[in-house]
Amino acid sequence: MRFINPKTDYAFKKIFGSEQSHDILISFLNAMLYEGNDTIIEIEILNPHLTPRIRGFKDTYLDIKATISDRDHQKSTVIIEMQVLNVEGFQKRILYNAAKTYTNQLAIGDEYTDLQPVIALTIADFEMFPELDQLISRFILKEKTYLTDYPIYDIELVFIELPKFQKQLVELETLADKWLYFLKTARKLESVPPSMESVPEIKQAFAIANQANLSSEEIDELEHQEIFIQDQRNVVKKALNQGIEQGIEQGKLETQLEIAQQLLDVLDDAAISRTTGLSIEQIARLRNL
């Protein structure tokens, strides 16, 4: 038995964003956002998965948008992205999508009190906050000096950094552990582990991810996406190796600039700065050349 890689654009949305994925998505969101509690009781997927966009996929990210209802009948909108590459403008796009989703709720004549909370959940296949040792980070509006919370919790940004999840199969305890293990290892598994099969929604996710249930067109789409992603990662790896070989650690400016130039179309400015040691201002000047 072979499973598709849940981290690719097409696969993630097929597994979590299809019409038959309601229970899967409820379980996943309860695990990631509500510590495994049965907080979400209803969900409406607003942009259900459609047929593949052969040779025209949306680069390295995806959107699943859904309206959730909790046990108190409070509604929120959730945007979910699986991001495999730290591309230019990625962090700004998260803010833009969250703000746009929030403001687009109102039509002419609607009251501001009609606005419902928006949660932007981003699953990153790279480290975004190396200074933090936590796997899941949650951001809300706060007062700058005293860090007091803004009284309305209507926009929340949640980040999951997959490289920080290191648990092995025998170490899985929580529902979140099992979903994260599914995301990271499903592609390498040959069968559904018994401890994960006991969760009906995860078992269903494995069934959707079973490559035997896909058409040749779908498999072609997935292979194309994985090749694209690997090619982009190879660009970064090559640049890093070149930097090491040419003495980037010694601070050679010409080497730093050359490596940064190669990464402009792959990483955002902050990631390039961490990789090369250049300042954000130096990288900005490179982009304007």
Secondary structure as a PSIPRED ss2 file (coil, helix, strand):
# PSIPRED VFORMAT (PSIPRED V4.0)

   1 M C   1.000  0.000  0.000
   2 R C   1.000  0.000  0.000
   3 F E   0.000  0.000  1.000
   4 I C   1.000  0.000  0.000
   5 N C   1.000  0.000  0.000
   6 P C   1.000  0.000  0.000
   7 K C   1.000  0.000  0.000
   8 T C   1.000  0.000  0.000
   9 D H   0.000  1.000  0.000
  10 Y H   0.000  1.000  0.000
  11 A H   0.000  1.000  0.000
  12 F H   0.000  1.000  0.000
  13 K H   0.000  1.000  0.000
  14 K H   0.000  1.000  0.000
  15 I H   0.000  1.000  0.000
  16 F H   0.000  1.000  0.000
  17 G C   1.000  0.000  0.000
  18 S C   1.000  0.000  0.000
  19 E H   0.000  1.000  0.000
  20 Q H   0.000  1.000  0.000
  21 S H   0.000  1.000  0.000
  22 H H   0.000  1.000  0.000
  23 D H   0.000  1.000  0.000
  24 I H   0.000  1.000  0.000
  25 L H   0.000  1.000  0.000
  26 I H   0.000  1.000  0.000
  27 S H   0.000  1.000  0.000
  28 F H   0.000  1.000  0.000
  29 L H   0.000  1.000  0.000
  30 N H   0.000  1.000  0.000
  31 A H   0.000  1.000  0.000
  32 M H   0.000  1.000  0.000
  33 L H   0.000  1.000  0.000
  34 Y C   1.000  0.000  0.000
  35 E C   1.000  0.000  0.000
  36 G C   1.000  0.000  0.000
  37 N C   1.000  0.000  0.000
  38 D C   1.000  0.000  0.000
  39 T C   1.000  0.000  0.000
  40 I E   0.000  0.000  1.000
  41 I E   0.000  0.000  1.000
  42 E E   0.000  0.000  1.000
  43 I E   0.000  0.000  1.000
  44 E E   0.000  0.000  1.000
  45 I E   0.000  0.000  1.000
  46 L C   1.000  0.000  0.000
  47 N C   1.000  0.000  0.000
  48 P C   1.000  0.000  0.000
  49 H C   1.000  0.000  0.000
  50 L C   1.000  0.000  0.000
  51 T C   1.000  0.000  0.000
  52 P C   1.000  0.000  0.000
  53 R C   1.000  0.000  0.000
  54 I C   1.000  0.000  0.000
  55 R C   1.000  0.000  0.000
  56 G C   1.000  0.000  0.000
  57 F C   1.000  0.000  0.000
  58 K C   1.000  0.000  0.000
  59 D C   1.000  0.000  0.000
  60 T C   1.000  0.000  0.000
  61 Y C   1.000  0.000  0.000
  62 L C   1.000  0.000  0.000
  63 D C   1.000  0.000  0.000
  64 I E   0.000  0.000  1.000
  65 K E   0.000  0.000  1.000
  66 A E   0.000  0.000  1.000
  67 T E   0.000  0.000  1.000
  68 I E   0.000  0.000  1.000
  69 S E   0.000  0.000  1.000
  70 D E   0.000  0.000  1.000
  71 R C   1.000  0.000  0.000
  72 D C   1.000  0.000  0.000
  73 H C   1.000  0.000  0.000
  74 Q C   1.000  0.000  0.000
  75 K E   0.000  0.000  1.000
  76 S E   0.000  0.000  1.000
  77 T E   0.000  0.000  1.000
  78 V E   0.000  0.000  1.000
  79 I E   0.000  0.000  1.000
  80 I E   0.000  0.000  1.000
  81 E E   0.000  0.000  1.000
  82 M E   0.000  0.000  1.000
  83 Q E   0.000  0.000  1.000
  84 V C   1.000  0.000  0.000
  85 L C   1.000  0.000  0.000
  86 N C   1.000  0.000  0.000
  87 V C   1.000  0.000  0.000
  88 E C   1.000  0.000  0.000
  89 G C   1.000  0.000  0.000
  90 F H   0.000  1.000  0.000
  91 Q H   0.000  1.000  0.000
  92 K H   0.000  1.000  0.000
  93 R H   0.000  1.000  0.000
  94 I H   0.000  1.000  0.000
  95 L H   0.000  1.000  0.000
  96 Y H   0.000  1.000  0.000
  97 N H   0.000  1.000  0.000
  98 A H   0.000  1.000  0.000
  99 A H   0.000  1.000  0.000
 100 K H   0.000  1.000  0.000
 101 T H   0.000  1.000  0.000
 102 Y H   0.000  1.000  0.000
 103 T H   0.000  1.000  0.000
 104 N C   1.000  0.000  0.000
 105 Q C   1.000  0.000  0.000
 106 L C   1.000  0.000  0.000
 107 A C   1.000  0.000  0.000
 108 I C   1.000  0.000  0.000
 109 G C   1.000  0.000  0.000
 110 D C   1.000  0.000  0.000
 111 E C   1.000  0.000  0.000
 112 Y H   0.000  1.000  0.000
 113 T H   0.000  1.000  0.000
 114 D H   0.000  1.000  0.000
 115 L C   1.000  0.000  0.000
 116 Q C   1.000  0.000  0.000
 117 P C   1.000  0.000  0.000
 118 V E   0.000  0.000  1.000
 119 I E   0.000  0.000  1.000
 120 A E   0.000  0.000  1.000
 121 L E   0.000  0.000  1.000
 122 T E   0.000  0.000  1.000
 123 I E   0.000  0.000  1.000
 124 A E   0.000  0.000  1.000
 125 D C   1.000  0.000  0.000
 126 F C   1.000  0.000  0.000
 127 E C   1.000  0.000  0.000
 128 M C   1.000  0.000  0.000
 129 F C   1.000  0.000  0.000
 130 P C   1.000  0.000  0.000
 131 E C   1.000  0.000  0.000
 132 L C   1.000  0.000  0.000
 133 D C   1.000  0.000  0.000
 134 Q C   1.000  0.000  0.000
 135 L C   1.000  0.000  0.000
 136 I E   0.000  0.000  1.000
 137 S E   0.000  0.000  1.000
 138 R E   0.000  0.000  1.000
 139 F E   0.000  0.000  1.000
 140 I C   1.000  0.000  0.000
 141 L C   1.000  0.000  0.000
 142 K E   0.000  0.000  1.000
 143 E C   1.000  0.000  0.000
 144 K C   1.000  0.000  0.000
 145 T C   1.000  0.000  0.000
 146 Y C   1.000  0.000  0.000
 147 L C   1.000  0.000  0.000
 148 T C   1.000  0.000  0.000
 149 D E   0.000  0.000  1.000
 150 Y C   1.000  0.000  0.000
 151 P C   1.000  0.000  0.000
 152 I C   1.000  0.000  0.000
 153 Y C   1.000  0.000  0.000
 154 D C   1.000  0.000  0.000
 155 I E   0.000  0.000  1.000
 156 E E   0.000  0.000  1.000
 157 L E   0.000  0.000  1.000
 158 V E   0.000  0.000  1.000
 159 F E   0.000  0.000  1.000
 160 I E   0.000  0.000  1.000
 161 E E   0.000  0.000  1.000
 162 L H   0.000  1.000  0.000
 163 P H   0.000  1.000  0.000
 164 K H   0.000  1.000  0.000
 165 F C   1.000  0.000  0.000
 166 Q C   1.000  0.000  0.000
 167 K C   1.000  0.000  0.000
 168 Q C   1.000  0.000  0.000
 169 L H   0.000  1.000  0.000
 170 V H   0.000  1.000  0.000
 171 E H   0.000  1.000  0.000
 172 L C   1.000  0.000  0.000
 173 E C   1.000  0.000  0.000
 174 T C   1.000  0.000  0.000
 175 L H   0.000  1.000  0.000
 176 A H   0.000  1.000  0.000
 177 D H   0.000  1.000  0.000
 178 K H   0.000  1.000  0.000
 179 W H   0.000  1.000  0.000
 180 L H   0.000  1.000  0.000
 181 Y H   0.000  1.000  0.000
 182 F H   0.000  1.000  0.000
 183 L H   0.000  1.000  0.000
 184 K H   0.000  1.000  0.000
 185 T H   0.000  1.000  0.000
 186 A H   0.000  1.000  0.000
 187 R H   0.000  1.000  0.000
 188 K H   0.000  1.000  0.000
 189 L C   1.000  0.000  0.000
 190 E C   1.000  0.000  0.000
 191 S C   1.000  0.000  0.000
 192 V C   1.000  0.000  0.000
 193 P C   1.000  0.000  0.000
 194 P H   0.000  1.000  0.000
 195 S H   0.000  1.000  0.000
 196 M H   0.000  1.000  0.000
 197 E H   0.000  1.000  0.000
 198 S C   1.000  0.000  0.000
 199 V C   1.000  0.000  0.000
 200 P H   0.000  1.000  0.000
 201 E H   0.000  1.000  0.000
 202 I H   0.000  1.000  0.000
 203 K H   0.000  1.000  0.000
 204 Q H   0.000  1.000  0.000
 205 A H   0.000  1.000  0.000
 206 F H   0.000  1.000  0.000
 207 A H   0.000  1.000  0.000
 208 I H   0.000  1.000  0.000
 209 A H   0.000  1.000  0.000
 210 N E   0.000  0.000  1.000
 211 Q H   0.000  1.000  0.000
 212 A H   0.000  1.000  0.000
 213 N H   0.000  1.000  0.000
 214 L C   1.000  0.000  0.000
 215 S C   1.000  0.000  0.000
 216 S H   0.000  1.000  0.000
 217 E H   0.000  1.000  0.000
 218 E H   0.000  1.000  0.000
 219 I H   0.000  1.000  0.000
 220 D H   0.000  1.000  0.000
 221 E H   0.000  1.000  0.000
 222 L H   0.000  1.000  0.000
 223 E H   0.000  1.000  0.000
 224 H H   0.000  1.000  0.000
 225 Q H   0.000  1.000  0.000
 226 E H   0.000  1.000  0.000
 227 I H   0.000  1.000  0.000
 228 F H   0.000  1.000  0.000
 229 I H   0.000  1.000  0.000
 230 Q H   0.000  1.000  0.000
 231 D H   0.000  1.000  0.000
 232 Q H   0.000  1.000  0.000
 233 R H   0.000  1.000  0.000
 234 N H   0.000  1.000  0.000
 235 V H   0.000  1.000  0.000
 236 V H   0.000  1.000  0.000
 237 K H   0.000  1.000  0.000
 238 K H   0.000  1.000  0.000
 239 A H   0.000  1.000  0.000
 240 L H   0.000  1.000  0.000
 241 N H   0.000  1.000  0.000
 242 Q H   0.000  1.000  0.000
 243 G H   0.000  1.000  0.000
 244 I H   0.000  1.000  0.000
 245 E H   0.000  1.000  0.000
 246 Q C   1.000  0.000  0.000
 247 G C   1.000  0.000  0.000
 248 I H   0.000  1.000  0.000
 249 E H   0.000  1.000  0.000
 250 Q H   0.000  1.000  0.000
 251 G C   1.000  0.000  0.000
 252 K C   1.000  0.000  0.000
 253 L H   0.000  1.000  0.000
 254 E H   0.000  1.000  0.000
 255 T H   0.000  1.000  0.000
 256 Q H   0.000  1.000  0.000
 257 L H   0.000  1.000  0.000
 258 E H   0.000  1.000  0.000
 259 I H   0.000  1.000  0.000
 260 A H   0.000  1.000  0.000
 261 Q H   0.000  1.000  0.000
 262 Q H   0.000  1.000  0.000
 263 L H   0.000  1.000  0.000
 264 L C   1.000  0.000  0.000
 265 D C   1.000  0.000  0.000
 266 V C   1.000  0.000  0.000
 267 L C   1.000  0.000  0.000
 268 D C   1.000  0.000  0.000
 269 D H   0.000  1.000  0.000
 270 A H   0.000  1.000  0.000
 271 A H   0.000  1.000  0.000
 272 I H   0.000  1.000  0.000
 273 S H   0.000  1.000  0.000
 274 R H   0.000  1.000  0.000
 275 T H   0.000  1.000  0.000
 276 T H   0.000  1.000  0.000
 277 G C   1.000  0.000  0.000
 278 L C   1.000  0.000  0.000
 279 S C   1.000  0.000  0.000
 280 I H   0.000  1.000  0.000
 281 E H   0.000  1.000  0.000
 282 Q H   0.000  1.000  0.000
 283 I H   0.000  1.000  0.000
 284 A H   0.000  1.000  0.000
 285 R H   0.000  1.000  0.000
 286 L H   0.000  1.000  0.000
 287 R H   0.000  1.000  0.000
 288 N C   1.000  0.000  0.000
 289 L C   1.000  0.000  0.000
